[in-house]
Each structure stands twice: as structure tokens, then as C-alpha cells.
Amino acid sequence: MTLTELLPAIQQLSAQEKLKLIRILAEELDTQDNISPLEPYKTYYLPTPYDNFGVAEVLMATMPQVEPGD
């Protein structure tokens, strides 16, 4: 069965049933070996907003302005 075939049935589930499904799938993944593409003991550098001065101004300039009461 494909995901496309499953989606209509999943969308009809209640929120509580969807959460149960998420937990079941997560537990199933947790028991499988080699699901992580990360290598043990390797350092991965992730970009963060720290020490990136001026980023706030760029974000504010790109976000739409919302007027109070909208």
C-alpha cells in the first residue's frame, strides 16, 4: 500500500488517533538500526543566528507588516 492510498484514511482519523499513529510509527523507527545518517562521534557544525548581527533587520524587512486589529 502506498502513502497516497493511505492519506485519505489517515486524514479521517481524529486528532487523538493521529497522535497514536505518530507514536506507533516513531516507536517502530526507534527500533530499526541505521536510521540516522549522522556518523557517531563526528562534529557537525550548524548555522545559528548567534553572532549574525543584522539578521533581525533583514527578517523584519522581509516580513509583511501587520496592523493592529487585522
Biopython code that builds the backbone (N, CA, C, O; Angstrom):
import numpy as np
from Bio.PDB.StructureBuilder import StructureBuilder

atoms = [
    (1, "MET", "N", (0.853, -1.171, 0.000)),
    (1, "MET", "CA", (0.000, 0.000, 0.000)),
    (1, "MET", "C", (0.899, 1.234, 0.000)),
    (1, "MET", "O", (1.914, 1.270, 0.695)),
    (2, "THR", "N", (0.526, 2.228, -0.771)),
    (2, "THR", "CA", (1.345, 3.432, -0.878)),
    (2, "THR", "C", (0.831, 4.521, 0.059)),
    (2, "THR", "O", (-0.290, 4.452, 0.562)),
    (3, "LEU", "N", (1.668, 5.518, 0.280)),
    (3, "LEU", "CA", (1.279, 6.647, 1.121)),
    (3, "LEU", "C", (0.083, 7.379, 0.521)),
    (3, "LEU", "O", (-0.798, 7.836, 1.250)),
    (4, "THR", "N", (0.052, 7.489, -0.794)),
    (4, "THR", "CA", (-1.066, 8.151, -1.469)),
    (4, "THR", "C", (-2.381, 7.434, -1.192)),
    (4, "THR", "O", (-3.426, 8.074, -1.071)),
    (5, "GLU", "N", (-2.334, 6.122, -1.091)),
    (5, "GLU", "CA", (-3.542, 5.341, -0.782)),
    (5, "GLU", "C", (-3.921, 5.477, 0.692)),
    (5, "GLU", "O", (-5.101, 5.417, 1.039)),
    (6, "LEU", "N", (-2.928, 5.660, 1.557)),
    (6, "LEU", "CA", (-3.195, 5.757, 2.998)),
    (6, "LEU", "C", (-3.696, 7.126, 3.445)),
    (6, "LEU", "O", (-4.495, 7.223, 4.377)),
    (7, "LEU", "N", (-3.232, 8.177, 2.790)),
    (7, "LEU", "CA", (-3.537, 9.531, 3.245)),
    (7, "LEU", "C", (-5.026, 9.826, 3.432)),
    (7, "LEU", "O", (-5.381, 10.406, 4.457)),
    (8, "PRO", "N", (-5.903, 9.469, 2.522)),
    (8, "PRO", "CA", (-7.326, 9.773, 2.751)),
    (8, "PRO", "C", (-7.862, 9.140, 4.043)),
    (8, "PRO", "O", (-8.649, 9.764, 4.755)),
    (9, "ALA", "N", (-7.448, 7.924, 4.345)),
    (9, "ALA", "CA", (-7.906, 7.271, 5.571)),
    (9, "ALA", "C", (-7.300, 7.947, 6.799)),
    (9, "ALA", "O", (-7.976, 8.112, 7.814)),
    (10, "ILE", "N", (-6.041, 8.335, 6.710)),
    (10, "ILE", "CA", (-5.375, 8.991, 7.842)),
    (10, "ILE", "C", (-6.016, 10.341, 8.123)),
    (10, "ILE", "O", (-6.178, 10.720, 9.283)),
    (11, "GLN", "N", (-6.377, 11.061, 7.088)),
    (11, "GLN", "CA", (-6.982, 12.377, 7.261)),
    (11, "GLN", "C", (-8.336, 12.303, 7.946)),
    (11, "GLN", "O", (-8.785, 13.293, 8.525)),
    (12, "GLN", "N", (-8.990, 11.161, 7.894)),
    (12, "GLN", "CA", (-10.290, 10.995, 8.543)),
    (12, "GLN", "C", (-10.171, 10.632, 10.022)),
    (12, "GLN", "O", (-11.175, 10.623, 10.734)),
    (13, "LEU", "N", (-8.957, 10.331, 10.496)),
    (13, "LEU", "CA", (-8.770, 9.979, 11.894)),
    (13, "LEU", "C", (-8.952, 11.200, 12.789)),
    (13, "LEU", "O", (-8.746, 12.336, 12.361)),
    (14, "SER", "N", (-9.340, 10.950, 14.030)),
    (14, "SER", "CA", (-9.419, 12.037, 14.996)),
    (14, "SER", "C", (-8.012, 12.462, 15.382)),
    (14, "SER", "O", (-7.044, 11.755, 15.099)),
    (15, "ALA", "N", (-7.899, 13.608, 16.025)),
    (15, "ALA", "CA", (-6.584, 14.101, 16.455)),
    (15, "ALA", "C", (-5.918, 13.104, 17.398)),
    (15, "ALA", "O", (-4.711, 12.875, 17.314)),
    (16, "GLN", "N", (-6.689, 12.523, 18.279)),
    (16, "GLN", "CA", (-6.137, 11.550, 19.232)),
    (16, "GLN", "C", (-5.619, 10.302, 18.506)),
    (16, "GLN", "O", (-4.563, 9.777, 18.859)),
    (17, "GLU", "N", (-6.347, 9.833, 17.506)),
    (17, "GLU", "CA", (-5.905, 8.666, 16.742)),
    (17, "GLU", "C", (-4.667, 8.980, 15.912)),
    (17, "GLU", "O", (-3.801, 8.121, 15.747)),
    (18, "LYS", "N", (-4.572, 10.212, 15.384)),
    (18, "LYS", "CA", (-3.389, 10.616, 14.630)),
    (18, "LYS", "C", (-2.162, 10.629, 15.535)),
    (18, "LYS", "O", (-1.083, 10.198, 15.126)),
    (19, "LEU", "N", (-2.321, 11.124, 16.768)),
    (19, "LEU", "CA", (-1.204, 11.111, 17.712)),
    (19, "LEU", "C", (-0.765, 9.687, 18.036)),
    (19, "LEU", "O", (0.430, 9.412, 18.142)),
    (20, "LYS", "N", (-1.728, 8.782, 18.194)),
    (20, "LYS", "CA", (-1.384, 7.376, 18.440)),
    (20, "LYS", "C", (-0.598, 6.811, 17.255)),
    (20, "LYS", "O", (0.385, 6.094, 17.442)),
    (21, "LEU", "N", (-1.033, 7.134, 16.046)),
    (21, "LEU", "CA", (-0.341, 6.670, 14.838)),
    (21, "LEU", "C", (1.088, 7.211, 14.788)),
    (21, "LEU", "O", (2.023, 6.486, 14.451)),
    (22, "ILE", "N", (1.244, 8.484, 15.127)),
    (22, "ILE", "CA", (2.582, 9.081, 15.149)),
    (22, "ILE", "C", (3.465, 8.338, 16.146)),
    (22, "ILE", "O", (4.618, 8.030, 15.841)),
    (23, "ARG", "N", (2.940, 8.049, 17.324)),
    (23, "ARG", "CA", (3.719, 7.337, 18.342)),
    (23, "ARG", "C", (4.106, 5.940, 17.871)),
    (23, "ARG", "O", (5.239, 5.500, 18.065)),
    (24, "ILE", "N", (3.167, 5.259, 17.258)),
    (24, "ILE", "CA", (3.445, 3.899, 16.764)),
    (24, "ILE", "C", (4.553, 3.933, 15.720)),
    (24, "ILE", "O", (5.486, 3.132, 15.774)),
    (25, "LEU", "N", (4.452, 4.860, 14.770)),
    (25, "LEU", "CA", (5.463, 4.956, 13.721)),
    (25, "LEU", "C", (6.824, 5.363, 14.289)),
    (25, "LEU", "O", (7.857, 4.849, 13.860)),
    (26, "ALA", "N", (6.824, 6.286, 15.254)),
    (26, "ALA", "CA", (8.086, 6.715, 15.857)),
    (26, "ALA", "C", (8.737, 5.569, 16.621)),
    (26, "ALA", "O", (9.953, 5.387, 16.546)),
    (27, "GLU", "N", (7.943, 4.795, 17.353)),
    (27, "GLU", "CA", (8.490, 3.649, 18.082)),
    (27, "GLU", "C", (9.050, 2.609, 17.125)),
    (27, "GLU", "O", (10.083, 1.997, 17.395)),
    (28, "GLU", "N", (8.368, 2.414, 16.012)),
    (28, "GLU", "CA", (8.848, 1.460, 15.010)),
    (28, "GLU", "C", (10.185, 1.911, 14.425)),
    (28, "GLU", "O", (11.092, 1.101, 14.236)),
    (29, "LEU", "N", (10.297, 3.196, 14.144)),
    (29, "LEU", "CA", (11.557, 3.723, 13.632)),
    (29, "LEU", "C", (12.662, 3.620, 14.670)),
    (29, "LEU", "O", (13.815, 3.353, 14.331)),
    (30, "ASP", "N", (12.311, 3.833, 15.940)),
    (30, "ASP", "CA", (13.293, 3.802, 17.009)),
    (30, "ASP", "C", (13.911, 2.422, 17.164)),
    (30, "ASP", "O", (15.052, 2.305, 17.611)),
    (31, "THR", "N", (13.183, 1.385, 16.805)),
    (31, "THR", "CA", (13.696, 0.026, 16.970)),
    (31, "THR", "C", (14.525, -0.431, 15.775)),
    (31, "THR", "O", (15.203, -1.455, 15.851)),
    (32, "GLN", "N", (14.478, 0.310, 14.681)),
    (32, "GLN", "CA", (15.245, -0.057, 13.495)),
    (32, "GLN", "C", (16.680, 0.444, 13.627)),
    (32, "GLN", "O", (16.920, 1.512, 14.191)),
    (33, "ASP", "N", (17.611, -0.309, 13.117)),
    (33, "ASP", "CA", (19.011, 0.086, 13.136)),
    (33, "ASP", "C", (19.335, 0.953, 11.922)),
    (33, "ASP", "O", (18.684, 0.865, 10.881)),
    (34, "ASN", "N", (20.338, 1.775, 12.082)),
    (34, "ASN", "CA", (20.891, 2.583, 10.985)),
    (34, "ASN", "C", (19.877, 3.510, 10.324)),
    (34, "ASN", "O", (19.850, 3.625, 9.099)),
    (35, "ILE", "N", (19.044, 4.170, 11.123)),
    (35, "ILE", "CA", (18.117, 5.124, 10.518)),
    (35, "ILE", "C", (18.682, 6.533, 10.507)),
    (35, "ILE", "O", (18.123, 7.422, 9.864)),
    (36, "SER", "N", (19.775, 6.743, 11.206)),
    (36, "SER", "CA", (20.357, 8.072, 11.280)),
    (36, "SER", "C", (21.479, 8.217, 10.262)),
    (36, "SER", "O", (22.373, 7.372, 10.206)),
    (37, "PRO", "N", (21.446, 9.270, 9.459)),
    (37, "PRO", "CA", (22.527, 9.479, 8.508)),
    (37, "PRO", "C", (23.764, 10.096, 9.172)),
    (37, "PRO", "O", (24.791, 10.279, 8.519)),
    (38, "LEU", "N", (23.666, 10.417, 10.468)),
    (38, "LEU", "CA", (24.787, 11.033, 11.170)),
    (38, "LEU", "C", (25.778, 9.969, 11.617)),
    (38, "LEU", "O", (25.397, 8.854, 11.974)),
    (39, "GLU", "N", (27.046, 10.330, 11.592)),
    (39, "GLU", "CA", (28.090, 9.410, 12.000)),
    (39, "GLU", "C", (28.395, 9.619, 13.479)),
    (39, "GLU", "O", (28.488, 10.759, 13.933)),
    (40, "PRO", "N", (28.550, 8.542, 14.233)),
    (40, "PRO", "CA", (28.863, 8.690, 15.653)),
    (40, "PRO", "C", (30.205, 9.398, 15.856)),
    (40, "PRO", "O", (31.153, 9.180, 15.102)),
    (41, "TYR", "N", (30.273, 10.247, 16.885)),
    (41, "TYR", "CA", (31.483, 10.953, 17.309)),
    (41, "TYR", "C", (32.011, 11.956, 16.289)),
    (41, "TYR", "O", (33.129, 12.451, 16.430)),
    (42, "LYS", "N", (31.227, 12.257, 15.275)),
    (42, "LYS", "CA", (31.633, 13.270, 14.300)),
    (42, "LYS", "C", (31.024, 14.606, 14.721)),
    (42, "LYS", "O", (29.895, 14.645, 15.211)),
    (43, "THR", "N", (31.748, 15.676, 14.539)),
    (43, "THR", "CA", (31.247, 17.006, 14.874)),
    (43, "THR", "C", (30.564, 17.603, 13.653)),
    (43, "THR", "O", (31.134, 17.648, 12.563)),
    (44, "TYR", "N", (29.337, 18.059, 13.854)),
    (44, "TYR", "CA", (28.577, 18.700, 12.789)),
    (44, "TYR", "C", (28.369, 20.159, 13.173)),
    (44, "TYR", "O", (27.851, 20.453, 14.250)),
    (45, "TYR", "N", (28.763, 21.058, 12.310)),
    (45, "TYR", "CA", (28.600, 22.478, 12.574)),
    (45, "TYR", "C", (27.293, 22.946, 11.939)),
    (45, "TYR", "O", (27.065, 22.771, 10.742)),
    (46, "LEU", "N", (26.451, 23.540, 12.763)),
    (46, "LEU", "CA", (25.153, 24.007, 12.303)),
    (46, "LEU", "C", (25.109, 25.524, 12.342)),
    (46, "LEU", "O", (25.542, 26.132, 13.321)),
    (47, "PRO", "N", (24.598, 26.133, 11.303)),
    (47, "PRO", "CA", (24.488, 27.592, 11.334)),
    (47, "PRO", "C", (23.437, 28.014, 12.351)),
    (47, "PRO", "O", (22.363, 27.418, 12.427)),
    (48, "THR", "N", (23.747, 29.032, 13.121)),
    (48, "THR", "CA", (22.816, 29.559, 14.117)),
    (48, "THR", "C", (22.740, 31.068, 13.954)),
    (48, "THR", "O", (23.582, 31.660, 13.278)),
    (49, "PRO", "N", (21.752, 31.694, 14.561)),
    (49, "PRO", "CA", (21.648, 33.150, 14.464)),
    (49, "PRO", "C", (22.637, 33.884, 15.371)),
    (49, "PRO", "O", (22.727, 35.109, 15.296)),
    (50, "TYR", "N", (23.375, 33.180, 16.221)),
    (50, "TYR", "CA", (24.302, 33.823, 17.138)),
    (50, "TYR", "C", (25.442, 34.501, 16.371)),
    (50, "TYR", "O", (25.990, 33.946, 15.419)),
    (51, "ASP", "N", (25.771, 35.682, 16.802)),
    (51, "ASP", "CA", (26.840, 36.486, 16.205)),
    (51, "ASP", "C", (26.580, 36.830, 14.737)),
    (51, "ASP", "O", (27.515, 37.136, 13.996)),
    (52, "ASN", "N", (25.344, 36.781, 14.325)),
    (52, "ASN", "CA", (24.960, 37.202, 12.976)),
    (52, "ASN", "C", (24.201, 38.511, 13.099)),
    (52, "ASN", "O", (22.980, 38.564, 12.950)),
    (53, "PHE", "N", (24.947, 39.551, 13.371)),
    (53, "PHE", "CA", (24.334, 40.850, 13.603)),
    (53, "PHE", "C", (23.718, 41.369, 12.311)),
    (53, "PHE", "O", (24.294, 41.237, 11.231)),
    (54, "GLY", "N", (22.562, 41.951, 12.442)),
    (54, "GLY", "CA", (21.875, 42.482, 11.279)),
    (54, "GLY", "C", (20.823, 41.542, 10.726)),
    (54, "GLY", "O", (20.041, 41.936, 9.861)),
    (55, "VAL", "N", (20.785, 40.307, 11.204)),
    (55, "VAL", "CA", (19.807, 39.344, 10.708)),
    (55, "VAL", "C", (18.394, 39.784, 11.063)),
    (55, "VAL", "O", (17.472, 39.609, 10.266)),
    (56, "ALA", "N", (18.216, 40.353, 12.249)),
    (56, "ALA", "CA", (16.880, 40.797, 12.668)),
    (56, "ALA", "C", (16.336, 41.846, 11.713)),
    (56, "ALA", "O", (15.155, 41.827, 11.367)),
    (57, "GLU", "N", (17.204, 42.765, 11.286)),
    (57, "GLU", "CA", (16.747, 43.800, 10.355)),
    (57, "GLU", "C", (16.323, 43.196, 9.019)),
    (57, "GLU", "O", (15.333, 43.623, 8.425)),
    (58, "VAL", "N", (17.074, 42.204, 8.551)),
    (58, "VAL", "CA", (16.737, 41.541, 7.286)),
    (58, "VAL", "C", (15.401, 40.823, 7.416)),
    (58, "VAL", "O", (14.557, 40.906, 6.524)),
    (59, "LEU", "N", (15.208, 40.114, 8.532)),
    (59, "LEU", "CA", (13.934, 39.411, 8.744)),
    (59, "LEU", "C", (12.769, 40.384, 8.829)),
    (59, "LEU", "O", (11.716, 40.151, 8.237)),
    (60, "MET", "N", (12.955, 41.463, 9.559)),
    (60, "MET", "CA", (11.875, 42.449, 9.688)),
    (60, "MET", "C", (11.545, 43.084, 8.346)),
    (60, "MET", "O", (10.385, 43.391, 8.069)),
    (61, "ALA", "N", (12.549, 43.280, 7.522)),
    (61, "ALA", "CA", (12.316, 43.890, 6.218)),
    (61, "ALA", "C", (11.565, 42.950, 5.277)),
    (61, "ALA", "O", (10.839, 43.411, 4.396)),
    (62, "THR", "N", (11.730, 41.644, 5.453)),
    (62, "THR", "CA", (11.078, 40.703, 4.558)),
    (62, "THR", "C", (9.695, 40.273, 5.048)),
    (62, "THR", "O", (8.894, 39.754, 4.272)),
    (63, "MET", "N", (9.419, 40.489, 6.329)),
    (63, "MET", "CA", (8.105, 40.089, 6.853)),
    (63, "MET", "C", (7.062, 41.149, 6.523)),
    (63, "MET", "O", (7.355, 42.345, 6.554)),
    (64, "PRO", "N", (5.856, 40.716, 6.211)),
    (64, "PRO", "CA", (4.803, 41.706, 5.942)),
    (64, "PRO", "C", (4.432, 42.428, 7.240)),
    (64, "PRO", "O", (4.426, 41.830, 8.316)),
    (65, "GLN", "N", (4.131, 43.688, 7.123)),
    (65, "GLN", "CA", (3.732, 44.458, 8.282)),
    (65, "GLN", "C", (2.272, 44.177, 8.592)),
    (65, "GLN", "O", (1.417, 44.242, 7.710)),
    (66, "VAL", "N", (1.991, 43.864, 9.856)),
    (66, "VAL", "CA", (0.628, 43.581, 10.286)),
    (66, "VAL", "C", (0.164, 44.713, 11.161)),
    (66, "VAL", "O", (0.812, 45.052, 12.151)),
    (67, "GLU", "N", (-0.951, 45.294, 10.802)),
    (67, "GLU", "CA", (-1.514, 46.406, 11.557)),
    (67, "GLU", "C", (-2.322, 45.858, 12.723)),
    (67, "GLU", "O", (-2.947, 44.806, 12.591)),
    (68, "PRO", "N", (-2.325, 46.544, 13.862)),
    (68, "PRO", "CA", (-3.163, 46.117, 14.984)),
    (68, "PRO", "C", (-4.623, 46.046, 14.577)),
    (68, "PRO", "O", (-5.133, 46.941, 13.902)),
    (69, "GLY", "N", (-5.286, 44.993, 14.983)),
    (69, "GLY", "CA", (-6.687, 44.820, 14.654)),
    (69, "GLY", "C", (-6.937, 44.033, 13.397)),
    (69, "GLY", "O", (-8.091, 43.766, 13.061)),
    (70, "ASP", "N", (-5.885, 43.650, 12.682)),
    (70, "ASP", "CA", (-6.054, 42.844, 11.450)),
    (70, "ASP", "C", (-6.286, 41.400, 11.797)),
    (70, "ASP", "O", (-6.450, 40.569, 10.903)),
]
sb = StructureBuilder()
sb.init_structure("model")
sb.init_model(0)
sb.init_chain("A")
sb.init_seg("    ")
for serial, (resi, resn, name, xyz) in enumerate(atoms, 1):
    if name == "N":
        sb.init_residue(resn, " ", resi, " ")
    sb.init_atom(name, np.array(xyz, "f"), 0.0, 1.0, " ", f" {name:<3s}", serial, name[0])
structure = sb.get_structure()
